[in-house]
Amino acid sequence: MATYDLVVIGTGPGGYVCAVRASQLGMKVAVVEKNATLGGTCLNVGCMPSKALLHASEMFEEAAHSFAKMGVSVSTPKLDLPAMMNFKQQGIDGNVKGVEFLMKKNKIDVLKGTGKILGTGKVEVSADGKSQVVETKNIVIATGSDIARLKGIEIDEKRIVSSTGALSLEKVPQRMLVIGAGVIGLELGSVWRRLGSEVMVVEFLDRILPGMDGEIAKQFQRMLEKQGFAFKLGSKVTGVDACGKTLLAKIEPAAGGAAETIEADVVLVCIGRVPFTDGLGLKEAGVALDNRGRVQIDAHFSTNVKGVYAIGDVVAGPMLAHKAEDEGVAVAEILAGQSGHVNYDVIPGVVYTTPEVSSVGKTEEELKQAGQAYTVGKFPFTANGRSKVNQTTDGFVKILADAKTDRVLGVHIVGREAGEMIHEAVVLMEFGGSAEDLARSCHAHPTRSEAVKEAALAVGKRAIHM
């Protein structure tokens, strides 16, 4: 019977990063993976492949609509969808091989099969009708999440698809109906809109991007509508008839009222994700779950069963790969006797559309609800030199600071490369920095990041270029 210091179940960003850090700290580590490839949802059917298609479809649209005004003459671009899907697959393969390399480099054993916790110190790994039991001092559950399903709507991954199926459509649908105006729905909807689909998004709430700053979301919705998106907010899809050549979706107002029927060639269900704990044997092992099916943990990621820990999408908190990675590092360090921790107040979020949306810290709505006095500084990209010369002026930077101490409480950006620009705010906030600190930090000219400095200056009502 094999014996380890740590067995990690799942090799997504949380799991494999946890394993690498534990190995660096001198532990003998194994990972358990039921799929043919390592990397979890993120690398195989999530974050990475979607970014490949977002990039490729953006280049396709740029060539069709933006090159000419820059003096670059090209013939009308033609879409080769199989080649684009091959481009996506090359990216997946490269990242998966990278994780395999990290396992070998760090001398981590990869156990292929489904992991089941038999109690403290024992994990059963089953594959192809055979099973083995491994002994370990500690177990980390890093099994991630699965797509949330909508009652009465059966996903076949052909015409009614989840995010997984939407990454591998064989042809561009003429009409796509997206259920859910969250990050994944807007990202994948934008891919297929750029490639030629008519995209309608149905959202139960009266706004897009639930949880993000309201002002940012409103501005962003207008940008998407200019791009060709159609929205039905405050609405719900109550059924999809798949009997005919086209899909017939029944849509009703969320508050009740008359239904209407919308025709679509593909329906994309993107209403969120749920923790994946199937087959782990948690009930038999006595591992407690909360009322949303998440593994309950304490401040040190420990479950109620000794020696069993959990991280990532399977526990409470934002379902983000980088949050899982930080938790993986933290739990490995705790097991090694160090002081691993995660600052949940400073975890950025990004929507990888064009333009991008990024956010870290508190929204204006959250500060109002908490009764916290704050000041706001905003700066539009229309007044940013680099954005002007590149003719990419959509969006703005918004900084929220404590009215008394000037400490930055939240930063929200909609604009080109917003996902890259947010990180200076992340570092600033990690060190408890103020808007004044950011305003006095020299920024290279000409860059889009100057808009962040100007927004910080605007907190003190002294922006230079506005």
C-alpha positions in Angstrom: 0.0 0.0 0.0 1.4 3.4 -1.1 1.9 6.0 1.6 2.0 9.7 1.2 2.2 12.9 3.2 -0.6 14.4 1.0 -3.1 13.1 -1.6 -4.9 15.8 -3.6 -8.1 14.7 -5.4 -8.4 16.8 -8.5 -5.8 18.4 -10.7 -7.4 21.7 -11.7 -5.6 25.0 -10.8 -6.3 24.5 -7.1 -5.3 20.9 -6.9 -2.2 20.9 -9.0 -0.9 24.1 -7.5 -1.5 22.7 -4.0 0.5 19.6 -5.0 3.4 21.5 -6.4 3.7 23.8 -3.3 3.5 20.8 -0.9 6.2 19.1 -2.9 8.4 22.2 -2.7 7.9 22.1 1.1 9.3 18.5 1.3 6.2 16.4 1.3 5.6 13.2 -0.6 2.6 14.0 -2.8 0.2 12.2 -5.1 -2.7 13.6 -7.1 -5.8 11.7 -8.2 -7.4 12.5 -11.6 -10.4 10.8 -13.1 -10.1 12.4 -16.6 -7.7 11.5 -19.3 -5.8 14.8 -19.0 -4.7 16.9 -16.1 -5.7 20.6 -15.5 -9.4 20.2 -14.6 -12.2 22.3 -16.1 -10.1 25.4 -16.4 -7.4 24.1 -18.8 -9.6 21.6 -20.7 -13.1 23.0 -21.1 -13.1 26.4 -19.3 -10.9 29.4 -18.9 -8.1 28.5 -21.3 -10.0 27.3 -24.4 -12.5 30.1 -24.0 -9.7 32.7 -24.1 -8.3 31.1 -27.2 -11.6 31.5 -29.0 -12.1 35.0 -27.6 -8.7 36.0 -29.0 -9.2 34.3 -32.3 -12.7 35.8 -32.8 -11.5 39.2 -31.9 -8.8 39.0 -34.5 -11.4 37.9 -37.0 -13.5 40.9 -36.2 -10.6 43.3 -36.2 -9.5 42.2 -39.7 -13.1 42.7 -41.0 -13.9 46.0 -39.4 -10.8 47.8 -38.0 -7.8 47.2 -40.3 -9.0 49.4 -43.1 -9.3 52.6 -40.9 -5.7 52.0 -39.8 -4.5 51.9 -43.4 -4.2 48.1 -43.6 -5.9 46.8 -46.6 -6.8 43.1 -46.6 -9.5 41.1 -48.4 -12.6 40.2 -46.5 -11.6 37.6 -44.0 -13.2 34.1 -44.2 -13.9 32.0 -41.2 -12.3 28.5 -41.1 -14.0 27.2 -38.0 -12.2 23.8 -37.9 -8.8 25.7 -38.0 -9.9 28.0 -35.2 -10.9 25.0 -33.2 -7.5 23.5 -33.9 -5.9 26.7 -32.6 -7.9 26.3 -29.4 -6.9 22.7 -29.1 -3.2 23.5 -29.5 -3.5 25.9 -26.6 -5.2 23.2 -24.4 -2.6 20.6 -25.3 0.2 23.0 -24.4 -1.2 23.9 -21.0 -2.0 20.3 -20.2 1.5 19.1 -21.1 2.8 21.9 -18.9 0.9 20.5 -15.9 2.2 17.0 -16.6 5.7 18.4 -16.7 5.2 20.1 -13.3 4.1 16.8 -11.8 7.3 15.1 -13.1 9.5 18.0 -12.1 8.2 18.0 -8.6 8.2 14.2 -8.3 4.4 14.0 -7.7 2.7 10.7 -8.4 -0.3 10.9 -10.7 -2.9 8.3 -9.8 -5.4 7.9 -12.7 -9.0 7.1 -11.6 -11.8 8.3 -9.4 -10.9 9.1 -5.8 -13.0 8.1 -2.8 -12.3 9.1 0.8 -12.5 6.1 3.1 -12.0 8.2 6.2 -8.9 9.7 7.8 -5.8 8.7 6.0 -7.2 6.5 3.3 -8.2 7.2 -0.4 -9.5 4.6 -2.8 -8.6 5.1 -6.4 -10.7 3.3 -9.0 -10.3 2.9 -12.7 -11.3 0.4 -15.3 -13.0 -1.9 -12.7 -9.9 -2.0 -10.6 -9.1 -0.2 -7.4 -6.3 0.5 -5.0 -6.2 2.1 -1.6 -3.4 4.6 -0.7 -2.5 5.8 2.8 -1.8 9.4 3.4 -1.4 11.8 6.3 -3.6 14.4 4.7 -6.2 14.6 2.0 -7.2 17.8 0.0 -10.5 17.8 -1.9 -10.0 19.9 -5.0 -12.7 18.5 -7.3 -14.0 21.8 -8.5 -17.4 22.5 -9.9 -19.9 21.3 -12.5 -22.4 23.2 -14.7 -25.6 24.2 -13.0 -28.6 22.8 -14.8 -32.0 24.4 -15.5 -35.0 22.3 -14.5 -36.9 21.1 -17.5 -34.2 22.0 -20.1 -32.1 19.0 -21.1 -28.5 19.8 -22.2 -27.4 17.6 -25.2 -24.2 19.6 -25.9 -25.3 19.8 -29.6 -28.1 22.3 -29.8 -28.8 22.9 -26.1 -25.3 23.4 -24.7 -23.4 24.2 -21.6 -20.2 26.2 -21.7 -18.5 22.9 -22.6 -20.5 22.4 -25.8 -20.4 26.1 -26.7 -16.6 25.7 -27.0 -16.9 23.1 -29.7 -19.8 23.9 -32.0 -19.4 22.5 -35.5 -20.8 25.6 -37.2 -21.8 29.1 -36.4 -25.4 29.2 -35.3 -27.5 31.9 -37.0 -29.3 32.6 -33.7 -28.0 31.9 -30.3 -30.0 32.3 -27.1 -27.9 32.7 -24.0 -29.5 31.9 -20.6 -27.7 33.9 -18.0 -25.9 37.3 -18.2 -23.0 36.3 -16.0 -19.3 36.2 -17.0 -19.4 32.9 -18.9 -22.5 33.7 -20.9 -21.3 37.1 -22.0 -17.8 35.8 -22.9 -19.1 32.8 -25.0 -21.9 34.9 -26.4 -19.3 37.4 -27.6 -17.3 34.7 -29.4 -20.2 33.5 -31.5 -21.6 37.1 -32.1 -18.2 38.1 -33.6 -18.3 35.0 -35.8 -21.7 35.8 -37.1 -24.4 34.8 -34.7 -27.4 36.9 -33.6 -27.1 36.7 -29.9 -29.9 37.3 -27.4 -29.2 37.1 -23.6 -32.0 36.3 -21.1 -31.3 37.2 -17.5 -33.6 36.6 -14.5 -32.3 39.7 -12.7 -32.8 43.2 -14.0 -29.1 43.7 -14.7 -26.1 42.0 -16.3 -23.0 40.8 -14.4 -24.6 40.2 -10.9 -22.3 41.1 -8.1 -20.2 43.6 -10.1 -20.4 47.4 -9.7 -23.8 48.6 -11.0 -22.5 51.6 -12.9 -19.8 49.5 -14.6 -22.4 46.9 -15.6 -24.8 49.5 -17.1 -22.1 51.1 -19.2 -20.9 47.7 -20.3 -24.4 46.6 -21.3 -24.6 49.6 -23.6 -21.3 48.7 -25.2 -22.5 45.1 -25.8 -25.8 46.4 -27.3 -23.8 48.6 -29.7 -21.9 45.4 -30.7 -25.2 43.7 -31.6 -26.2 41.9 -28.4 -29.9 41.9 -27.5 -30.9 41.6 -23.8 -34.1 40.4 -22.1 -33.6 41.3 -18.4 -36.0 40.4 -15.7 -37.0 37.4 -17.7 -36.8 33.6 -17.4 -36.7 30.7 -19.9 -39.3 28.2 -18.7 -38.8 25.6 -21.4 -37.1 24.8 -24.8 -38.9 22.7 -27.4 -36.3 20.8 -29.4 -38.7 18.8 -31.6 -38.4 20.9 -34.7 -35.6 22.1 -37.0 -35.1 25.1 -34.8 -35.4 25.4 -31.0 -38.4 27.2 -29.5 -37.6 28.8 -26.2 -40.5 29.9 -24.0 -39.7 33.2 -22.1 -41.7 34.8 -19.3 -41.2 37.9 -17.2 -39.5 37.0 -13.9 -42.3 38.8 -12.1 -45.0 36.9 -13.9 -46.9 37.7 -17.0 -47.5 36.7 -20.6 -45.0 34.3 -22.2 -43.4 34.7 -25.6 -41.6 32.2 -27.8 -38.1 32.9 -29.3 -36.6 30.8 -32.1 -32.9 29.8 -31.8 -30.5 27.4 -33.5 -28.5 27.0 -30.3 -29.4 27.6 -26.6 -26.5 28.1 -24.3 -27.3 27.5 -20.6 -25.0 29.6 -18.4 -26.7 30.0 -15.0 -23.7 29.3 -12.8 -21.8 26.3 -11.5 -22.3 24.0 -8.5 -19.7 22.1 -6.3 -18.7 18.7 -7.7 -18.6 16.1 -4.9 -20.1 13.0 -6.7 -18.4 9.7 -5.8 -16.1 11.2 -3.2 -17.8 9.2 -0.4 -18.2 12.3 1.7 -21.4 11.2 3.4 -19.9 7.8 4.3 -16.7 9.4 5.6 -18.8 11.9 7.6 -17.6 15.1 5.8 -20.1 17.9 6.4 -21.6 19.9 3.6 -23.5 23.2 3.8 -27.0 23.8 2.5 -25.6 24.6 -1.0 -23.7 21.3 -1.2 -20.3 22.9 -0.5 -17.7 21.3 1.7 -17.7 23.0 5.1 -14.2 24.1 6.2 -12.7 26.2 9.0 -10.3 29.1 8.7 -7.5 26.6 8.0 -9.4 24.8 5.2 -10.0 21.8 7.4 -13.2 19.8 7.3 -14.8 18.3 10.3 -12.9 15.0 9.6 -9.3 15.0 10.8 -6.8 15.2 8.1 -9.3 16.1 5.3 -9.1 19.6 3.8 -10.9 21.3 0.9 -10.2 24.2 -1.5 -11.5 25.9 -4.6 -14.9 25.7 -6.2 -16.0 22.9 -3.8 -16.0 25.3 -0.9 -17.6 28.8 -0.3 -16.3 31.8 -2.1 -16.0 33.0 -5.7 -15.5 30.2 -8.2 -12.3 31.5 -9.7 -9.2 29.6 -10.7 -6.8 32.1 -9.0 -8.8 31.9 -5.8 -8.4 28.1 -5.8 -4.7 28.5 -6.6 -4.1 30.8 -3.6 -6.1 28.4 -1.4 -4.0 25.5 -2.6 -0.8 27.3 -1.7 -2.2 28.3 1.7 -3.3 24.8 2.7 0.0 23.3 1.7 1.9 25.9 3.8 -0.4 25.2 6.7 0.3 21.5 6.5 4.0 22.3 6.6 3.6 24.3 9.7 3.7 27.7 8.1 1.1 30.6 8.2 -0.6 30.2 4.8 -3.6 32.5 4.3 -5.8 34.0 1.6 -6.9 37.7 1.6 -10.5 37.3 0.3 -11.0 41.1 0.2 -8.5 41.4 -2.6 -9.4 38.8 -5.2 -9.7 40.3 -8.7 -12.4 39.2 -11.2 -12.2 39.7 -15.0 -14.7 39.4 -17.9 -12.6 38.6 -21.0 -14.8 40.2 -23.6 -13.9 43.2 -25.8 -13.7 45.5 -24.0 -12.8 43.7 -20.8 -14.3 44.3 -17.4 -12.2 43.9 -14.2 -12.9 44.5 -10.5 -11.3 44.1 -7.1 -12.6 44.9 -3.7 -16.0 46.5 -2.8 -18.6 47.8 -5.2 -20.4 51.1 -4.7 -23.5 49.1 -3.8 -21.7 47.1 -1.1 -20.3 50.3 0.5 -23.7 51.9 0.5 -25.3 48.8 2.1 -22.6 48.8 4.8 -23.1 52.4 5.5 -19.5 53.2 4.8 -18.5 56.8 3.8 -16.5 56.8 0.6 -15.2 59.0 -2.2 -15.2 58.2 -5.9 -12.7 59.0 -8.6 -13.4 58.3 -12.2 -11.5 58.7 -15.4 -12.7 57.9 -19.0 -10.6 56.3 -21.6 -11.8 59.0 -24.0 -9.4 61.3 -22.2 -6.5 58.9 -22.3 -3.8 59.6 -24.9 -2.9 56.0 -25.8 -6.6 55.0 -26.0 -7.3 58.0 -28.3 -4.5 57.2 -30.8 -5.5 53.6 -30.9 -9.2 54.5 -31.2 -10.2 52.2 -28.3 -11.8 54.7 -26.0 -14.8 52.8 -24.7 -14.9 52.6 -20.9 -13.5 54.2 -17.7 -11.7 53.5 -14.4 -13.6 53.9 -11.1 -11.8 54.0 -7.8 -13.6 53.9 -4.4 -11.7 55.1 -1.3 -12.5 55.5 2.4 -13.7 59.0 3.0 -11.6 59.4 6.1 -8.4 57.4 5.6 -8.3 57.5 1.7 -7.6 53.7 1.8 -8.6 52.2 -1.6 -11.6 49.9 -1.0 -12.5 48.9 -4.6 -11.4 49.5 -8.2 -13.5 48.8 -11.2 -12.5 49.1 -14.9 -14.2 48.6 -18.2 -12.0 49.0 -21.2 -9.3 47.4 -23.3 -6.8 45.4 -21.3 -8.8 46.0 -18.1 -7.8 42.5 -16.9 -4.1 43.5 -17.0 -4.6 47.0 -15.5 -6.4 45.8 -12.4 -3.3 44.2 -10.9 -1.7 47.4 -9.8 -4.8 48.0 -7.8 -4.6 44.5 -6.4 -1.0 45.1 -5.2 -1.9 48.5 -3.8 -4.8 47.1 -1.8 -2.9 44.1 -0.5 -0.6 46.6 1.2 -3.5 48.8 2.4 -2.5 51.7 0.0 -4.4 54.9 -0.5 -5.7 56.7 -3.5 -3.0 59.3 -2.8 -0.3 56.5 -3.0 -1.6 55.5 -6.4 -1.9 59.1 -7.6 1.7 59.8 -6.7 3.1 56.7 -8.4 4.7 57.5 -11.7 3.0 55.8 -14.7 4.7 55.4 -18.1 3.4 57.6 -20.9 1.6 56.8 -23.2 -0.2 53.9 -21.6 -3.8 53.0 -20.8 -2.7 52.5 -17.2 -2.4 56.3 -16.9 -6.2 56.3 -16.6 -5.8 54.4 -13.3 -3.5 57.1 -12.0 -5.9 59.8 -13.2 -8.8 58.1 -11.5 -6.8 58.1 -8.3 -6.1 61.8 -8.7 -9.9 62.3 -9.3 -10.6 60.9 -5.9 -9.0 64.1 -4.6 -10.7 66.1 -7.4 -7.4 66.9 -9.1 -7.3 64.8 -12.3 -5.0 66.5 -14.8 -6.5 65.5 -18.1 -10.2 65.9 -17.4 
